[in-house]
Amino acid sequence: MSLDNPSTGTRPDLSAILLTADSFEPIRKAVRALATQTASDRIELIIVCPAEESLGLVREEVTSFHSVRVLGTGPITNTSKARVAGIHLARAPVVALAEDHAYPEPGWAEALIEAHKQPWAGVGATFINANPGIVSWVALVVDYGRWIDPVKSGVVDDIAGHNSSWKRSLLLEYGPRLEFMLP
């Protein structure tokens, strides 16, 4: 399924890839956060799900995007494989690997698009905790400790695998190895 905004007439600048193991509901909050991006009209939203027919996409929630593409892959038992399928479907030169429980600030996409005008292969973000409970803090520190705000921006040797962005052409150069390199 593809929903293109007829007023654009251009390719998107960033493809945000979201996975859902069943329906639209688990990714609804993340889609809303992406829809409020200052550059939402430059984002191609790619939803990878088991089946297009059972996604239950709420079209009113995706009208601000450049375009929306839905890819049914069968049961998602391997998230890396599903992300690679989304990367192959993407039309933007930059792909962002989004998560259903991460809600980027409104300037996130615009900052990534601008940063990718530089020669960086990947661009990461800093993280804040929107769920201040102890379990949430432990999970955040264990998974994203190096990237918790405040973090000095600049060149680093590693970025988070999730909630990161990459030049699509460079990812595709890895061919079949890419699946084993992604989280």
Secondary structure as UniProt FT lines:
FT   STRAND          2..4
FT   TURN            6..8
FT   STRAND          14..19
FT   HELIX           25..27
FT   HELIX           28..35
FT   TURN            38..39
FT   HELIX           40..42
FT   STRAND          43..49
FT   HELIX           52..55
FT   HELIX           59..61
FT   TURN            63..64
FT   STRAND          67..72
FT   HELIX           79..89
FT   STRAND          94..97
FT   TURN            100..101
FT   TURN            106..107
FT   HELIX           108..115
FT   TURN            116..117
FT   STRAND          122..123
FT   HELIX           134..144
FT   HELIX           145..147
FT   TURN            162..163
FT   STRAND          164..167
FT   HELIX           168..172
FT   TURN            173..174
FT   HELIX           175..177
FT   HELIX           178..181
//
